[in-house]
Amino acid sequence: MSAIRHHWPSEIRLTENGSTLTVHFETGESYNLPAEYLRVMSPSAEVQGHRPEERLTIGGKRQCRMTGIEPVGAYAVRLIFDDLHSTGIFTWDYLYELGSRHDEKWTVYESELKQKGLSRDRPGQG
């Protein structure tokens, strides 16, 4: 039986005037996660829905910024965005996944935008 590996951050910091979340993990990995990426990948029910088929593709967040970060217990943070979205709880493991799989997830997001006629610059969802 293999053990479940959890990823623990050693530092989390808003940088570049809230346009980036820098996360350093105890294992040595480090990721600079853009606010736009975190906003459109928010784990909130508002974005993800309650079932996979309910997940929304959010456009128009290219200029999005984070205005705050709040700890949630010892396992996550709540990110507060300048569009007032603040319901996503980003666990350490989810932040690690977003960092380690950024290119893959971003490619899928851009493809979904195109398929749904959405833009990174114009608000909309589909």
MARBA-3410 file (N, C-alpha, C, O; in Angstrom, 1 decimal):
126
0.8,-1.2,0.0,0.0,0.0,0.0,0.9,1.2,0.0,1.8,1.4,0.8 ~ 0.7,2.2,-0.9,1.5,3.4,-1.0,0.9,4.5,-0.1,-0.3,4.6,0.0 ~ 1.8,5.3,0.4,1.4,6.4,1.3,0.9,7.5,0.4,1.5,7.8,-0.6 ~ -0.1,8.3,0.9,-0.5,9.5,0.2,0.5,10.6,0.5,0.8,10.8,1.7 ~ 1.0,11.2,-0.5,2.0,12.3,-0.2,1.3,13.6,-0.2,0.5,14.0,-1.1
1.5,14.4,0.8,0.9,15.7,0.9,2.0,16.7,0.7,3.2,16.5,1.1 ~ 1.7,17.8,0.1,2.7,18.9,-0.2,2.4,20.0,0.8,1.3,20.6,0.9 ~ 3.5,20.4,1.6,3.4,21.4,2.5,4.2,22.6,2.1,5.4,22.5,1.7 ~ 3.6,23.8,2.1,4.3,25.0,1.7,5.3,25.5,2.8,5.0,25.4,4.0 ~ 6.4,26.0,2.4,7.3,26.7,3.4,7.1,28.2,3.3,7.5,28.9,4.3
6.6,28.7,2.2,6.3,30.1,2.1,5.3,30.3,1.0,5.3,29.7,0.0 ~ 4.4,31.2,1.3,3.3,31.7,0.4,3.3,33.2,0.4,3.2,33.8,1.5 ~ 3.4,33.8,-0.7,3.5,35.3,-0.8,2.9,35.8,-2.0,3.0,35.3,-3.1 ~ 2.1,36.9,-1.8,1.6,37.7,-3.0,2.7,38.6,-3.5,3.4,39.2,-2.7 ~ 3.0,38.5,-4.8,4.0,39.3,-5.4,3.5,40.1,-6.6,2.3,39.9,-7.0
4.3,41.0,-7.1,4.0,41.8,-8.3,2.6,42.5,-8.1,1.7,42.4,-9.0 ~ 2.4,43.1,-7.0,1.2,43.9,-6.7,-0.1,43.0,-6.8,-1.1,43.4,-7.3 ~ 0.1,41.7,-6.4,-1.1,40.8,-6.3,-1.4,40.1,-7.6,-2.4,39.4,-7.8 ~ -0.5,40.3,-8.6,-0.7,39.6,-9.9,-0.1,38.2,-9.9,-0.4,37.4,-10.8 ~ 0.6,37.8,-8.8,1.2,36.5,-8.7,1.2,36.0,-7.3,1.4,36.8,-6.4
1.0,34.7,-7.1,1.1,34.0,-5.8,2.4,33.1,-6.0,2.4,32.2,-6.8 ~ 3.4,33.4,-5.1,4.6,32.6,-5.1,4.5,31.6,-4.0,4.2,32.0,-2.8 ~ 4.6,30.3,-4.3,4.5,29.3,-3.3,5.8,28.4,-3.4,6.1,27.9,-4.4 ~ 6.4,28.3,-2.2,7.6,27.4,-2.1,7.1,26.3,-1.2,6.5,26.5,-0.2 ~ 7.5,25.1,-1.7,7.1,23.9,-0.9,8.3,23.3,-0.2,9.5,23.5,-0.6
8.1,22.6,0.9,9.2,22.0,1.7,10.1,21.1,0.9,11.2,20.9,1.3 ~ 9.5,20.5,-0.1,10.3,19.5,-1.0,11.2,20.2,-1.9,12.0,19.6,-2.7 ~ 11.2,21.6,-2.0,12.1,22.3,-2.8,11.4,22.9,-4.1,12.0,23.8,-4.7 ~ 10.2,22.4,-4.5,9.6,23.0,-5.6,9.1,24.4,-5.3,8.7,24.7,-4.1 ~ 9.0,25.2,-6.3,8.5,26.6,-6.2,7.8,27.0,-7.4,8.2,26.6,-8.5
6.6,27.6,-7.2,5.8,28.0,-8.4,5.3,29.5,-8.2,5.0,29.9,-7.1 ~ 5.3,30.2,-9.4,4.8,31.5,-9.4,3.5,31.4,-10.2,3.4,31.1,-11.4 ~ 2.4,31.5,-9.5,1.0,31.2,-10.0,0.3,32.6,-10.3,0.0,33.3,-9.4 ~ 0.0,32.9,-11.6,-0.6,34.1,-12.0,-2.0,34.2,-11.4,-2.7,33.2,-11.3 ~ -2.4,35.4,-11.0,-3.8,35.6,-10.5,-4.9,35.2,-11.4,-5.8,34.6,-11.0
-4.7,35.4,-12.7,-5.7,35.0,-13.7,-5.9,33.5,-13.6,-7.0,33.0,-13.6 ~ -4.8,32.8,-13.6,-4.8,31.3,-13.6,-5.5,30.8,-12.3,-6.4,30.0,-12.4 ~ -5.2,31.4,-11.2,-5.8,31.0,-9.9,-7.3,31.3,-9.9,-8.1,30.5,-9.4 ~ -7.7,32.5,-10.5,-9.1,32.9,-10.5,-9.9,31.9,-11.3,-11.0,31.5,-10.9 ~ -9.4,31.6,-12.5,-10.2,30.7,-13.4,-10.2,29.3,-13.0,-11.0,28.5,-13.4
-9.2,28.9,-12.1,-9.1,27.5,-11.6,-9.6,27.4,-10.2,-9.4,26.4,-9.5 ~ -10.3,28.5,-9.7,-10.7,28.5,-8.3,-11.5,27.2,-8.0,-12.3,26.8,-8.8 ~ -11.2,26.6,-6.8,-11.9,25.4,-6.4,-13.3,25.7,-5.9,-14.0,24.8,-5.4 ~ -13.8,26.9,-6.0,-15.1,27.2,-5.4,-16.2,26.6,-6.2,-16.1,26.2,-7.4 ~ -17.4,26.3,-5.6,-18.5,25.8,-6.2,-19.0,26.7,-7.3,-19.6,26.3,-8.3
-18.8,28.0,-7.1,-19.2,29.0,-8.1,-18.5,28.7,-9.5,-19.1,28.9,-10.5 ~ -17.3,28.3,-9.5,-16.5,28.0,-10.7,-16.6,26.5,-11.0,-16.9,26.2,-12.2 ~ -16.4,25.6,-10.1,-16.3,24.2,-10.3,-17.6,23.5,-10.4,-17.8,22.4,-10.9 ~ -18.7,24.1,-9.8,-20.0,23.5,-9.7,-19.9,22.4,-8.7,-18.9,22.2,-8.0 ~ -21.0,21.6,-8.6,-21.0,20.5,-7.7,-20.7,19.2,-8.4,-20.5,18.1,-7.7
-20.7,19.2,-9.7,-20.4,18.0,-10.5,-19.5,18.5,-11.7,-19.6,19.7,-12.1 ~ -18.7,17.6,-12.2,-17.8,18.1,-13.3,-18.5,18.8,-14.5,-18.0,19.7,-15.0 ~ -19.7,18.3,-14.8,-20.4,18.9,-16.0,-20.9,20.3,-15.7,-21.4,21.0,-16.6 ~ -20.9,20.7,-14.4,-21.3,22.1,-14.0,-20.2,23.1,-14.0,-20.4,24.3,-13.9 ~ -18.9,22.6,-14.2,-17.8,23.5,-14.2,-17.9,24.6,-15.2,-18.3,24.3,-16.4
-17.6,25.9,-14.8,-17.7,27.0,-15.8,-16.3,27.3,-16.3,-15.3,27.2,-15.6 ~ -16.3,27.8,-17.5,-15.1,28.4,-18.1,-15.3,29.9,-17.9,-16.2,30.5,-18.5 ~ -14.4,30.6,-17.2,-14.5,32.0,-16.9,-13.6,32.8,-17.8,-12.4,32.5,-17.8 ~ -14.1,33.8,-18.5,-13.3,34.6,-19.3,-13.1,36.0,-18.7,-13.7,36.3,-17.7 ~ -12.3,36.8,-19.3,-12.2,38.2,-18.9,-11.4,38.5,-17.7,-11.6,39.5,-17.0
-10.5,37.6,-17.3,-9.7,37.7,-16.0,-8.3,38.0,-16.2,-7.5,37.9,-15.3 ~ -7.9,38.4,-17.5,-6.4,38.6,-17.7,-5.8,39.7,-16.8,-4.7,39.5,-16.3 ~ -6.6,40.7,-16.4,-6.1,41.8,-15.6,-6.4,41.6,-14.1,-6.1,42.4,-13.2 ~ -6.9,40.4,-13.7,-7.3,40.1,-12.4,-6.1,40.2,-11.4,-4.9,39.9,-11.8 ~ -6.3,40.6,-10.2,-5.3,40.7,-9.1,-5.9,40.1,-7.9,-7.1,40.0,-7.7
-5.0,39.7,-7.0,-5.4,39.2,-5.7,-5.1,40.4,-4.7,-4.1,41.0,-4.7 ~ -6.1,40.6,-3.8,-6.0,41.7,-2.9,-5.7,41.2,-1.5,-5.5,42.0,-0.6 ~ -5.9,39.9,-1.3,-5.6,39.3,0.1,-5.5,37.8,0.0,-5.8,37.1,-0.9 ~ -4.9,37.3,1.1,-4.7,35.9,1.3,-5.0,35.6,2.8,-4.4,36.3,3.7 ~ -5.8,34.6,3.1,-6.2,34.3,4.5,-6.0,32.8,4.7,-6.3,32.0,3.9
-5.3,32.5,5.8,-5.1,31.1,6.2,-6.5,30.4,6.5,-7.4,31.1,7.1 ~ -6.6,29.2,6.1,-7.8,28.4,6.5,-7.2,27.1,7.2,-6.7,26.2,6.6 ~ -7.4,27.2,8.5,-6.8,26.1,9.3,-5.3,25.9,9.0,-4.6,26.9,8.7 ~ -4.8,24.7,9.0,-3.4,24.4,8.7,-3.3,23.7,7.3,-2.2,23.1,7.0 ~ -4.3,23.8,6.5,-4.3,23.0,5.3,-4.6,23.8,4.0,-4.5,23.2,2.9
-4.9,25.1,4.1,-5.3,25.8,2.9,-5.2,27.3,3.1,-5.0,27.8,4.2 ~ -5.5,28.1,2.0,-5.6,29.5,2.1,-6.9,29.9,1.2,-7.2,29.2,0.3 ~ -7.5,31.0,1.6,-8.5,31.6,0.8,-7.9,32.8,0.1,-7.3,33.7,0.8 ~ -8.1,32.9,-1.2,-7.5,34.0,-1.9,-8.7,35.0,-2.2,-9.8,34.5,-2.6 ~ -8.4,36.2,-2.1,-9.4,37.3,-2.3,-8.9,38.0,-3.6,-7.8,38.5,-3.6
-9.8,38.1,-4.6,-9.5,38.7,-5.8,-10.2,40.0,-6.0,-11.1,40.3,-5.3 ~ -9.6,40.9,-6.8,-10.2,42.2,-7.0,-11.5,42.3,-7.6,-12.2,43.4,-7.6 ~ -12.0,41.2,-8.1,-13.4,41.1,-8.6,-14.4,40.7,-7.5,-15.5,40.3,-7.7 ~ -13.9,40.6,-6.3,-14.6,40.3,-5.0,-14.8,38.7,-4.9,-15.5,38.3,-3.9 ~ -14.3,37.9,-5.8,-14.4,36.5,-5.6,-13.5,36.1,-4.4,-12.3,36.5,-4.4
-14.0,35.3,-3.5,-13.3,34.9,-2.3,-13.7,33.6,-1.7,-13.5,33.3,-0.6 ~ -14.5,32.8,-2.5,-15.1,31.6,-1.9,-14.2,30.4,-2.2,-14.6,29.3,-1.7 ~ -13.1,30.5,-2.9,-12.3,29.3,-3.2,-11.3,29.0,-2.0,-10.6,29.9,-1.6 ~ -11.3,27.8,-1.6,-10.4,27.3,-0.6,-9.3,26.5,-1.3,-9.5,25.4,-1.8 ~ -8.1,27.1,-1.4,-7.0,26.5,-2.1,-6.1,25.7,-1.1,-5.4,26.2,-0.3
-6.3,24.3,-1.1,-5.5,23.5,-0.3,-4.1,23.5,-0.8,-3.8,23.8,-1.9 ~ -3.2,23.0,0.1,-1.7,22.9,-0.3,-1.6,22.0,-1.5,-0.9,22.3,-2.4 ~ -2.3,20.8,-1.4,-2.2,19.9,-2.5,-2.7,20.5,-3.8,-2.2,20.2,-4.9 ~ -3.8,21.3,-3.7,-4.3,21.9,-5.0,-3.4,22.9,-5.5,-3.2,23.0,-6.7 ~ -2.8,23.7,-4.7,-1.8,24.7,-5.1,-0.6,24.0,-5.8,-0.1,24.4,-6.8
-0.2,22.9,-5.2,0.9,22.1,-5.8,0.5,21.6,-7.2,1.2,21.6,-8.1 ~ -0.7,21.0,-7.3,-1.2,20.5,-8.5,-1.3,21.6,-9.6,-0.9,21.4,-10.7 ~ -1.8,22.8,-9.2,-1.9,23.9,-10.1,-0.5,24.3,-10.6,-0.3,24.7,-11.8 ~ 0.5,24.3,-9.7,1.9,24.6,-10.1,2.5,23.5,-11.0,3.1,23.9,-12.1 ~ 2.4,22.3,-10.6,3.1,21.2,-11.3,2.4,20.9,-12.6,3.1,20.3,-13.5
1.2,21.2,-12.8,0.4,20.9,-14.0,0.0,22.1,-14.7,-1.0,22.1,-15.5 ~ 0.6,23.2,-14.5,0.2,24.5,-15.0,0.1,24.5,-16.6,-1.0,24.8,-17.1 ~ 1.1,24.0,-17.3,1.0,24.1,-18.7,-0.1,23.3,-19.3,-0.8,23.7,-20.2 ~ -0.3,22.1,-18.7,-1.4,21.2,-19.2,-2.8,21.9,-18.9,-3.6,21.9,-19.8 ~ -3.0,22.4,-17.7,-4.2,23.0,-17.3,-4.5,24.3,-18.1,-5.6,24.5,-18.5
-3.5,25.0,-18.3,-3.6,26.3,-19.1,-4.0,26.0,-20.5,-4.8,26.7,-21.1 ~ -3.4,25.0,-21.1,-3.7,24.6,-22.5,-5.2,24.2,-22.6,-5.9,24.6,-23.6 ~ -5.7,23.5,-21.7,-7.1,23.1,-21.7,-8.0,24.3,-21.5,-9.0,24.4,-22.2 ~ -7.6,25.2,-20.6,-8.4,26.4,-20.4,-8.5,27.2,-21.6,-9.6,27.7,-22.0 ~ -7.4,27.5,-22.3,-7.4,28.3,-23.5,-8.2,27.6,-24.6,-8.9,28.3,-25.4
-8.2,26.3,-24.7,-9.0,25.6,-25.7,-10.5,25.7,-25.4,-11.3,25.9,-26.3 ~ -10.8,25.7,-24.1,-12.2,25.8,-23.7,-12.7,27.2,-24.0,-13.9,27.4,-24.4 ~ -11.9,28.2,-23.7,-12.3,29.6,-24.1,-12.6,29.7,-25.6,-13.6,30.3,-25.9 ~ -11.7,29.2,-26.4,-11.9,29.2,-27.8,-13.2,28.5,-28.3,-14.0,29.0,-29.1 ~ -13.4,27.3,-27.7,-14.6,26.5,-28.1,-15.9,27.2,-27.7,-16.9,27.1,-28.4
-15.8,28.0,-26.6,-17.1,28.6,-26.1,-17.2,30.1,-26.6,-18.1,30.8,-26.1 ~ -16.3,30.5,-27.4,-16.3,31.9,-27.9,-16.0,32.9,-26.9,-16.5,34.1,-26.9 ~ -15.2,32.6,-25.9,-14.9,33.5,-24.8,-13.5,34.1,-25.0,-12.7,33.6,-25.8 ~ -13.1,35.1,-24.2,-11.9,35.7,-24.3,-11.3,36.0,-23.0,-12.0,36.1,-22.0 ~ -10.0,36.0,-22.9,-9.3,36.3,-21.6,-9.5,37.8,-21.3,-9.3,38.2,-20.1
-9.9,38.6,-22.2,-10.0,40.1,-22.0,-11.5,40.5,-21.8,-11.7,41.6,-21.3 ~ -12.4,39.8,-22.3,-13.8,40.2,-22.2,-14.5,39.3,-21.1,-14.4,38.1,-21.2 ~ -15.2,39.9,-20.2,-15.9,39.1,-19.2,-17.0,38.2,-19.8,-17.6,38.5,-20.9 ~ -17.1,37.0,-19.3,-18.1,36.1,-19.7,-17.8,34.7,-19.2,-16.8,34.5,-18.6 ~ -18.8,33.8,-19.3,-18.6,32.5,-18.8,-19.5,31.5,-19.6,-20.5,31.9,-20.2
-19.0,30.3,-19.6,-19.8,29.3,-20.4,-19.5,28.0,-19.9,-20.0,27.0,-20.5
END
